[in-house]
Amino acid sequence: MQLAQLEMLREVHRICEKHGIKYCIIAGTFLGAVRHKKHIPWDDDADVAMLREEYEKFATICQTEIDSEKFYFQDHKKTKGYRWGYGKIRRKGTEFVRLKQEHMPYEQGIFIDVFPLDYVPEFSPLRALHCLFCFAIRKTLWFGAKNKLIAKIPLSFIFFFYNILTKAKPTSLVRILTFPTVKNRIYAYKAKWYKELSEIEFDGYNFPCPKDGDEYLTFKFGNYMELPPESERKTHPVSRLKVQLKPD
């Protein structure tokens, strides 16, 4: 599964390099590169991020540029019933069906997440209010995947409010609108972490990453070089998993 995700990371890199799109690996994928030189051993996904303008360009280009014999791109604009505010690239010929998401009306293969980063207010009280709106949108989308009553709320209505938040003017802070932030009540990340980039080796290939990696990883994970207890080494609960194809 991780090798299939490495394939997808390489495809993201190929597309971004060809079209001048700025992106970087983040979160556990970046931590894996720093601490293990590859995936965290128990990790079952991979994460890349880009600022909103770059993300929209990437999503558009993916429709024609992605290697459609191997991969497909999903987001809420082009995938019917898709309930997440970020995109996924998935591997054809595989299955990775999350527990209690078996009914979702779209194909679910092994994936990597492609996160858009949106600007948030500098003024902390406004940022807290912004976070509350993000929380409400995220939970409505999430519970709608499991609750038939909430699922009756039109996705177009939910994403109308989501789209308003994507129009924010640039500040020094960003976040993924429909994904939880770190639990430190700042509700945001420094935009410079995603603008000032370096490169790092990940499983034999070089990928862009935050230049000030120590600051970013300490902010997100604390003592990131220390392995967590085995009880905290969690994966996504799945009901169906099929890994059939071998990478080139």
Secondary structure, DSSP 8 states (H G I E B T S, - for coil): -HHHHHHHHHHHHHHHHHHT---EE-HHHHHHHHHHSSS-TT----EEEEEHHHHHHHHHHHHHHS-TTTEEEE-TTTSTT---SSEEEEETT-EEEETT-TT-SS---SEEEEEEEEE--SSHHHHHHHHHHHHHHHHHHHHHTT-TTGGGS-HHHHHHHHHHHTT----SEEE-TTS---SSS---EETHHHHSEEEEEETTEEEEEESSHHHHHHHHHSSTTS---GGG-----EEEEE------
